[in-house]
Structures are given as structure tokens and as C-alpha cells.
Amino acid sequence: EAVDALTKCIEKAATLDPTRNLHSSKYELNAVNMLADLYITLKKYREAIEVIHHLHARYASTQDPDQVEGDPGGLPLDIAVKYGICHLFERDFTTAESMFTHLFAQDVEVFGDLYLDVADAYIALGDQDREAAAILQQLLGREEFPIEQIWIKFAACHDRLGIYDVAVEYYEKALAHQRSSPDLTVDPELMLQSMQATRKKNSPLEGIALLQEYLPETMCPPIRPYWINTSQKRKDQDSASGQGDGNGKYSKEDGDSDVDELEEDDEDDEDQTRMEMAHDPSLSVDAMENGIRLKLLIEYGHLKKLSGEAEVLCQVGIPIILTSLSQTSFRLSGRVKNPLVEPQDVISESDAQSMGFQVLKSEYLVDITDSKQRESFMGIVMRVAQQIVISRALGEQRYYNLVIDVAQTLTELDKYVAAIELLTDVNTSDKISKPTLRFELRFLALVIALEFKENRMAYECARLNIMEDPHNLGYWNLFSRVIAITGVFSWHQKFLAKLLRDDPESYPAILLAGHQSSAWDIASLTVGELTLAHQKHPNDPLTLFCIGLAFLSASMQRTINDRQHTVAKAFAFLQSYERTRITAPSDITSEIRQVEAWYNIGRAHQQLGLFHLAIPMYERVLRFFETSKQQQREMPPEYLLCRETAYNLSLIYKQRYA
């Protein structure tokens, strides 16, 4: 509606002769200025450019019709600057800078507001902070402009540019100005930016000093203790139940009127509660909101860790994370759940018997109903966390970063079991939905478990990957690698059986079950499982190779009935593997794949004692690598089979006394 009204004003003014009616000319200029501002606000830069074009076409000199692209052409400077800003957002820097040149030739004291508009436009682009800082530097020290906002923007530009010394200096100036001004209060968001800049600057003590000097109320109790509302509700419920018992003797006909009266009483109670909250000093305009307070506490923990007190980050992060895990979907949907009272309630849905959570409960959770624990540092953190929806206050990425930082800190403090438990419980919750972030949580838990030889926990972390996405081959490769490292073959037997029961078509599960039977030396089961896998993927060389090895192993058993027939089947599958391996599409060159097939067939001949057939295969492999070395062809180290081949040949020659 505003756009239509301004357009009509411009059209009406355009019908008048500007040389005869000076008032209509100023009227049109003001309308164009307002319309261009509105289009810029709506991010419709092309429409704003067209409006200024039409205006310029009416007022430009007929002797120089090309002035529109590079010269204001006699238009007011503010309209010319808006024209440049629109081109700046269109990434037409040449035209924009030509417009700004006329501005920069003017006095800063007179046109400082336009300087600030141009700087804001450069900042909004996201990658032009250096130009914005250069413009803002001309406004520093000018008392006639909002110096606090200029300092903040100047500091933010240098923060993004990585010049943290200047950023912290001007952040501190802005904080001091806010504290000294009677009309302003210290902005918690600005304090958070200042603390983050000091952490990037690697000056944690400076950030802690800023918080203690300019915003010490961060460490004070939260806005409203939760037990005030709950105690009032309990009193109301008790009184309502007492009235219900006393009125039980009335007839059923009065039921509807009783319900109406109770509803009116509830509305009166709500109005009374609102009145009490309105007069509560803890809910004044100067009170700090719990969402930003939570972020400040987290940043305080990061700074403490950077200064050498890593335990403080755990004291901040773990109560927040455990409290968030207890916030159910009802809480997330806006229906506020009753706050938690007991520390054990925080992890009621978790494994209370796990050793990791026992450590977390005993060290990092407090009983906030106790007066002493309630006023402690961790008590304040828990009270702040319980009064907000943490996943909404922090966001998914910031919440994920907190979990990762806390887990790494617990590992550094030699509490790796608690770190693994924390990561796996966050992963199994609904707090993080992005698959990549969830995998990073599981992978970090897996790395920690393998590093500290926690084989059972490493297996559980790898198993969680399969449960997340049973059709991801990368997860299956990781799972098989983990059980190969940890040697926990017996643990995944039931898991594979259950998975195959639910999804009999799972190719990785069938293949892994075949490998498990092979490890147990049960040839019939191995061949059966691998044959099922071959039926599902007949052109997979890995399946053909595994079936050949299964028949080869079966032929060497004492109880085999037809050894020659089993050997023939083994080499039939191995030859089929060789043909498929060479022709199948792969990122590995065909020559390397051929060398791999030679080596595997030679190894099969060696296993059966057919040395006269194994030696030529091994010699082919060695000749290939010798030729590659003479031709100076680079070979990835994972493809170099010459050492294994030479070792196998040496065993053959020793066995033959050669």
C-alpha cells in the first residue's frame, strides 16, 4: 500500500512542470527518496534503480544524456547515494563507487548520516568489511553521530577481518559508554561478542575481566525462581480440590454452574498472577533474559578452559546438556513441563546405571532445592537452563559445538567414559537432526573409545551407525573395521541375526554374516551366506572372491567328501573374480586391478601347495612393480604388493630348499 501511494504521488507530480512549480519538484524528490528507501528495505534494488532512472530522465540535462550511469546529474546527494547503494547490492561496484565518490568529496560533519548508510550497505554484503571499516573510521570521534553504534560496527568489522586487538578495544569502549550513560544499559549481546573476540585473540583473562566489570549480574540467580510459580499453582490446586470435596453433596444439576464458576476462578487467578508478575522486580526491563545469560555462561566456561581451568567448562556445559535431554517434545511444542527438582530426574530417560552418567550426576549436578547448592555456580547454571528451551535458545549448531567441546574437555580430564556416554546419549536424542552432525558425534565417541581401549563402547558406537542408516556401505565398512580391531566377534552375532530378521535383503549384513561363519570355520554356512549375497549382486568381485576363498578353505578340511570338486569350484569362482575385477568400473586403474588378481590367485595356489603355479603369478607381480619403478611411475603406497609378494616367494623357496 505504501508503494502504491508513493507511486501515485510521483505520477501526479510528474504531470506538473517542475520549472514553474518548485513546490511540486521538491514534493516529487521527497516521494522518490521515500520510495527508494522502501524498495531498499524490501530488497527490491532493481525497482529502486528504475524509479531513480525515471526521475533523472526528467531532471537531467539534455546536453549530457549519459550521466545516469556515472554521475548524479544534478540530483540530490541522498538520492544519488541510494542509487549507488542499490548498485552495490547488485554487485555493480564500478557504478556504486562512482556515486560514492561525490559523497566522499563532501564534509563528513554535514553528510555523516549518508556515510553511515554506505558503511551499513558494505557490511550487509558480508565480504566488504574492509571498505566499511575505512568509512566508519572517518566517523570516529564525531560526537554528533551515534558514537556507540559506530564503535560497535567498527569493532565488528575488525572482528570479522581477524584484527582482534582493534575489535576488543572498541567493544570495550562501547561497553564503557553504555555503562556510563544514564539512558543506556550494558547490552548482553555486545558483551557476548566482546568475550568471543577475546577468545579468538587468545586473551581469556581479558574476556573474564570484561564480564566481571561490566556485567557481573550474569553470575547472579536467574530472572524468576521456578518454585514461585509452582508453589502458587500447588496452593491453587489444593484449594480447588478442597472446595470440590466440600461441594460434593450438591446435586448433579448444579454441575454446569460449578464448572463455570471454577473457570471464572481460574481466569481470576491468572489475572492475579499477571498482576503479581508485573510488580515483580526480577521481571523489570533491566532484567537479563535467560537465553543470552545461558550463552554468556557458556562463553565464560570456554574462557576459563582457555585460561587453564578446563573443569569450569564441564560445570557449565554438562548441566545444560543433561537438562536439555530431559526437555520432552511437550516442552519443545510450547507446553511447558514442570521443572525438574531432583538431580536424578534430569536423566530419568537415560541409563542411570551406566558408570559414565554416575560420574556426571555425582560431580556436575546439584540439588537446587537446597539453599546452599542453589546459590552455587552450577546451581545458577541449572536454574537458568531449566527456565528456557535450550535447543531453541542455542540453536542446533551452537548446541552441537557445546557437546563436542564438553566431550573433548572430559577426555582431557581423563573422564573418557563419561565423554562417550554423553556423546552417545545426545546422538540418540532428538536434539540434533542433521545426519552429518549426528555422525560426527558417533565418530568422536568411537575414536575416544578406541584410543582408550574401551572395546565394548567402541562396538556400541559403530553399531549406532548401522542403526542410523542400515544401507550405508561406509558405516558397514567402519563397523567391520571396528570388530576386526577390537576382536568382538561374539558381540555382534545377535545384532546381525536381528538385523537379518528385520531386513533379509540387507547385502552388507549377509556378507558380514558370511565372514563371521568363515571365522568360525563353518564352511557350509559361509558358502550359503555368500551365495545369497552373490545372488543379490552377481557382478560384485568381492563376493566372488569370498566364495572362492570359502570353497578353498573347505577343500582343506579333513571331513571334506569331494576335495577335487571343491577345489575346482574354488578356482572357478577365483577366475570369475579375476575377470569381473578387471572389467568392473573403478577409480583404480585396470593394471593395478590385474596385479591384485595375480597376487590373490598366486596366494590361493600357494595355500594348496601348488608352488609351480604360484611362482609365475608372484613373478608377474614383481616384474610389474620393477617396470613401474624403471619408468618412474608414481604408485600409491596402499597398492604396493611387492613386499608381501617377495615374502611369500621366500617362504616357497625355503620350503623347497631352494
N, C-alpha and C positions, 0 to 999 in steps of 0.2 A: 504493500500500500504506500509506503514511503517513497519507493522508487517511482511508482506511477504518479504520485503527487508532484514530485520534483521534476519529472519529465514533462508534465503539463505546464509547470511554471516556466521551464526553459523554452518550450514551444510557444508559449504566449509572449514571452519576452523577445523571442526571435522574430516575431511579426512586426515589432516596432523598429524604427530607425535609430540605432544607437547614437548617431551624430546629433540627432535632435532631442533625444530623451536620455539624458545622462543617468537619471534615476533607474530607468529600465535596464541600462547596461550594467550598473552595479548589482541590480536585482538578479540578472542572469548569471553574473560571475559568482555570486553567493550560492545560487542554486546549483551551478555546475560544481562548485567546490564541495558542497554537501553531498551531491550525488556521487562524485568521485570517491569521497570518503566512505560512503555507504557501500559502493562496489568493492572497494579495497577490503572493507570489513567482511564482506561476503565472499572474498577471494575470487571475484569476477573481474580480473585485471584487464582482459581484452575489452569488456564493455566500458570500463573506465577510460581506456585509451581512446575508444571511439567517441565518447562524449567530449573529451578534450579536443580531439581532432575536429569535431564539428564546430566547437567554439572557436578554435584557431582559424578555421576556414572563414569565419565571419569577420574576425578582427585582424587577421594577418595582412600585411602589405601586399598589394598585387604586384609590386615590383620584384618581390623575392618569394615566390611561391614554395620554395623548397625548405623553408625554415622549420617546418613541423618536425622533421626527423632529428634536428640537431640544435635548434635554437628555440627559446620560448616565444620568440616573435612578438614581443610586447605584451604577453600575457602576465598576470600577476605571478610573483615568485612562488607563492604557495601552490598554485595550480601547476606551475612548471615542475616543482619538486614532486608533486603527486604523479605527474606524468613520468618522471624518472623512476619513482618507486614502482610503478606498475611494470615498466620495462625491466626493472631489476628483478622482480618476481618472475618475469617471463624469461629470465636469464639472458637478456639482451644488455650486457654490461656496457657496451660502447655508447648506446643511446642514453642509458641511465647516468653514466659518468659525465657525459656532456651536459646533461641537465643539472647535475650536482655542481659542476664547475661554476655555474652562475651563483649558486648558493654560497660556495666556499669563498667567493670573492667579496661577500658581504660581511658586515660586522657580526661577530658571534653574540654580542650583548643584545642586539636587536632581533636577530633571527635564530636565537638559540633553540626555540621550540622545534623549528624545522630541522636543525642539526640533530636533535634528539629523535625526530621521526625517521630520518635517514639511518641513523645508527640502529634503531629498532628494526628497520627493514633488513639491514645487513645481518643482524642477529637472528632474525626469523629464518633466513636462508639456511642456517645451520653450519655452513662451512666458510663463512666470511667474517670470522671473529676478529681477525687482524685489522681489517678495514673498520669494523665497528669500534674497536678499541682506539684506533687513531682518531676517529671523530669524537668519541667520548672524552679523550684526553684534552681536547680543546675546551670542554665544558667544565673541567675540574677547577675548583676554586671560585666558581661563579655562584655567588650567594642568591642571585635572583632566580635560579633554577632549582628544582628539587634535588639538592645535592646528595641526599641519602639514596635515592633511586639511581642516580648517576654512578655513585660509588659501587652499588650492588651490581649494576650491569657491567661496569668496568672490571670488577673483580671476577664476575662470571666469565667474561670473555677470556681473561688471562687464565682462569681455571681450566677452561676447555682447551686453551693453547698449551697447557702444561707449564706455564710460568707461575708456579705455586707461591713463590715469595711475594710477588705483587698481589696475587689473589688474596692471600691471607691478610696482608697489610690493609687492603681496602675493605675486606669483610669486617675486620676488627674496627675500622673507622666507622663503618655503618652501624655496627652493634653499639659502639660508644655513643654515637649520635642518637640512636633510638632510646638508650637508657637515660641520657641527659635531657632529652626533650620531654616537656611535661605533657605533650599531646600524643606521645607515641609510647609503645611498649616493645620490648625486645621480641622480635619475630622468631619463633622456634624453627621455622623453615630456614631462615637465614643462619641460625646457629648450627643447624644440621649441615648446611653447605660449608660453613666455616670449618667444622670438625672434619668433614670429609676431605677438605683441601689440606688440612694439617696432616691427615693420614697419608695422602698422596705425597706430601712434602717430606714424609718420614720424620715428622716432629710431633710425636704423640703427646708429649708433656705440654706442648703449647696448646693443643686442642683441648686437653683436660682443663688447663688453666682458664681458657675462654669460657668453658661451660660453668666452671665454679664461680667465675667472676660475674658473668652477665646473665646466666640463667640457672642459679642454684636451686630453684624450686623444682627442677627436674627430679631431684633425689627426694622430694617430699612425697607424702602419700598422694594417691590419685584423686581425681576430681570428687568422686562420690563413693564412699564405702558401700559395698553391695549389701551389707547386712541392714542398712537403714530401710531400704525398700522391702526386703524380705521380712523383716520383723513387723513392719506395718501391715504387710499382706497377711501374715500369720495371725495378727491380732484381729484383722477384719474377718478372716475365715473363722476364727474361734467364736467371735461374737455372732456371726451369721449362723453357725451351727447351733449355738446356744439358743438363739431365737427360734430356730427351726424345731428344736426339741420342745420348747415351751408352747409352741403353737400347734403341736401335733393333735391336740384334742378338738381342733376346729373341723368342721365338716368339709367334705371334698368340694362343695360348691364354691368355697372361698379360695380354692387353689389358684385360679387365674389372677385374682386380685393380689394374692400374696406374691406371685411371681412378678407382677408389675411393680409392687412396692419394693421387692428386692432389686429389680433392675434400676429403679429410681435411686435406691440407696447406693448401688454400685456407681452410678453416674455422679452422685454427690461425693462419694469417696474419691473418685478420680479427680473431680474438680478441686476437692480439698488438697489432694496430693499435689496437683499442679500449683496450687497456691503456696503450699509449703516449699516446693522446689523453687518457685520464683523468688522467695525470700532467703533461699539457702545461699550463704556467701560463697560456698565452694562451687556454685554454678554461675558465678558472675562473669562478666565479659572478659575479665582479666585472667580467668582460669585457663590452664593449658589443656588442650584436647588430648585425650589418651592415645590417639593414633600417632601423633607426632611425638608424644612423650616416649612411646614404645620405640620409635626409630632412633630417638636420641639415646635411649638406654643401650640399644644395640651398638650404635656407633661408639658410645663410651666403652663398651666391652672390647670393641676392636682396638681402640686406642690403648686401653690397658694391656691388652695382649702384646701390642707392638712395643710397649714400654717395658715388657718383661714379666707382666702379671697375667699369664695366659688363663689362670683359673677364673678370673673375673668374667671372661667371655663365656665360659661354661655356666657361671652363676646367672648370667643374663639369658643366654640362648636356650639352655635346657628347660627351665620353667616355661618359657614361651612356647617351645616346640611341643612339650608334653601337654600343655594346656590346649594348644590348637588341635592336637589329636583327639582330645575329649569333646571338642565342639562338634555336635552332631549335625546332620543335614537339617534338622529343625532350626538350629541356630543359624545355619547358613541361609535358610529361606526367610529369615526375618523374624521367626518366632523364638524369642529369647528364652533359652533354657535357664533353669535355676542355677545360680553359680555354684561352683564346687567348694566344698568346705574342707573335706579331709584330703590329705595328700594322696591316699590310695585311690580316691575317686578319679584322680587325674588320669590314671592308667587302668581304669576298670576294664576297658576293652582290650588291653594288651596282655601279654603273657606275664602275669605277676610273679611267676615262679622263676623266670629267667634271671640268671646272675647279673646280666647287664643292667636290667631295669632295677634290680635290687640296689645296685650301686647308684644309679641315677636317683632313686627315691631317697636313699639314706643321706646323700650328700647335697642334692640340689633341689629338694622340695621341702617346704616348711609348712607348718600348721598355722594358717593365717587367722584362726580363731584365738590363738594365744597372743596376748598383748605384746609380749617381747618379740616373738618371731614375726608378728605382723608388721612391726615398725623397722625390721631389719631390711637390708638391701634386697635380698632375694624375696622377702615378703612384699616389698613395694613392687618389684617386678611382676610377681604373680598377681597382685591385685590389679595392676594396670592391664595385664594380659587378659584377665578374666572379664573385664568390662567392655571388651571390644571383640569383634570377629577378626581374628588375627590374619586369616588368609585374605580378607578384604583390605585390611589396613596396610599390609605389607605388599601384596601382590605376589604372583607366582614366582617370578624371577628372584625378587628380593628374599622371599621365603626359602627358595632353593639355595641361594647363596649362604643364608644363615645356617641351614642344615649342614652344608658342606664345610663351612668354616668351623662349626662346633665339632663335627666329627673329626676333622683334622686336628683340632686342638686336643680333643680327648685322646687321640692316638699319640700326640706329642707328650701328653701327661701319663703315658703308659696305661691308659684305660681303654685298650683297643676293643675289648669285648663289649663294653658299653657303647663304643662308637659303632660297631657293627650292628648291634641291636637297634640303635637309634636310626641308622640308615634304612634298615630293612622295614622297620615299623612305619617310617614316613613313606616308604615306597608302597607298602600295602594299604595305605590310607588313600583318601580322595583329595588330598591337599595339593598334589602336583599331578596334572593331567597330561602334560606334553610327554610323548613317548621317549624323546631324546633325553630329557631331564631325568625321567624315571630310570632309564638305562644307566645314566651317569651315577645315580645313587647306588644302584646294584653293583655296578662295576667297581666303584670305590670301596664298597663293603667287601667285595671279592678280593681286591688287591690287598686290603688290610688283613683279611683272614689268611691269605696265602703267605703274606710277609711274616706273620707271627705263628705260622704252623697250626692255625685253627682249621683243621681239615673238614670237620663236620660243618662248621659255619660256612666255609668256602663252598662246600657242596650245596648247602641250602641257598646260597646267593646265586649259584649257577642254575639251580632248579627253578628259582623265581623267574629267570629269563624265559625258560621254556613255558612256564605257566602264563607269562605275559603274552607271548606270541609263539604258539607251537609250530608254526610254519616258517619261522625264520631260521635259515640254514646257518647263519652266523652264530646264533645263540646255541645251536646244537654243536657246532664245532667247539665253541667255548666250553660247553658242558662236557664233551668228551675229553677235552684237554684237561679240565679240572679233575675229572675222575682218574685220568691217567697219572696226573701228578700226585694226587693225594692217595691213590690206591683204594678208593672206597667203592669197589665194585658191588659189594653186597648191599650197600645202602640204596642204590638206585634200581634194584630188582623190582620191588613193589611199585616204585614210581613208574617204571616202564610198563609194567603189567596193567596198571590202572589207566595209563595214557592210551595204550593199545586197545583196551576195552572201550574207552570212550571214543577213540578215533582210530579204527582199524586200518585206515588208509594212510596213516602218517608214515611217510617214507623214511625220514631220519630215525624215527623210533624203531622201525623194523630193522634198519641197518645196524643200529646200535645194539639191538637185541641179538642180532646175529653175531656181532663182535663179542658180546658177553658170553654166548654159548661157545664161541671159539676159545675164549679164555678159560672156560671150564672144561675144554677138551671134549665137548659133546658134538661130534661131527654131524650126526643126523639132524639135530636141532639147528645147527649152524647153516647147513645146506638148505634146510626148509625155510628159515627166515630170510636168507639171502636170495633164495629163488622167488619169494614173494616180492622182495624189493626189485629184482630183475624184471618181473612181470610189469611192475608199475613204471619202471624207467629202463626199457631194454637197451637204450643207447648210452647208458652211463658206464664208462670204462671202469670206474671204481667198483661197481657191483660185480662186473665180470671178473675183475682181478681178485676180489674177495672170495667169489665162488671157486675160482681156480685154486686159491690157497686152501680153502676148506677141503676140497677133494684131495689135494696133495697131502694135507695133514692126516686125512682119513686113510690114505693109502699106506701110511707108515705105522698104523696101529696093528697090534698083534691079532686082534679079533676080526680083521677085515676078511671078507669072504672071497671077493674077486679083486685082488690087488691090481692086476694089469688093466682091467677095465676101468678102475677108479683113476689110475694114473693117466690113461688115455683121455678120460673126461676132464681131468685137471688141465692137461696141456691143450685140450680143445678150447677150454674157456680162456686160458692164458693167450693163445694165439688170437682168439676173438678180441681179447682185451688189447692186444698189440695193434690190430687193425683199427679198432674203434678209437684208441688213444691217439693215433696219428692223424686220423681224419676228422675227429671231433673239433668243433670250434673252441679255441682257447687263446688266451693272451700270450701263452708260451709258444715259442717257435716250434715248428714241426721237427727240426733237428734235435732239439732238446728232448722233445717227447719220444723220439725214436731211441735216443740214448737211454732214457728211463726204461723203455720196454726191453732193450737189450740187457740192461742190468738186472731187471726183475726176472726175466726168463733164465739168464745165467745163474741167478741165485736159486731158482727152482731146480735146475739141473744139478747144482752143487748139493742141494739138500738130499737129492736121491742118490748121490754118489756117481752121477754121470759126468765125470770130470772132463772127458774128451769132448763133451758138448758145452760144458760151462766155460772152458778156457777160451774158445773162439769168441764167445759173447763178451767176456771180460776184456779181451784184447781189442775188440771193436770200440768199446767204451774208452779205453786208454788211448787208442790211436786218435779218436775224435778230439779229445782234450789236448793231446800233443799237437795236432794240426792247428787247433784254435790258438794255442799259445804261440806257435810259429807265425801265424797270420796276425797276431796281436789283436785278437778279438776279445773284447771285454765280456766276461761271463759272471753273472750274479753268483755270489757265494753259495746261495741255497741250492744251486743247480750243479755244483761241483761234486761229482761222484767218484772222482779219480782216487781219493784216499781210501774210500770203502772198497772200491774195486781192487786196488793194489793189495789191500789187506786180505781180501778173500782169495786172491790168487796166491798169495804167500802161504795161506793155510792149505790150499790144494797141493802146492809144491812140497810142503813139509810132509803132508800125508803120503805123498807118492815118493818121498825120499829123493826129490829132485834138487 
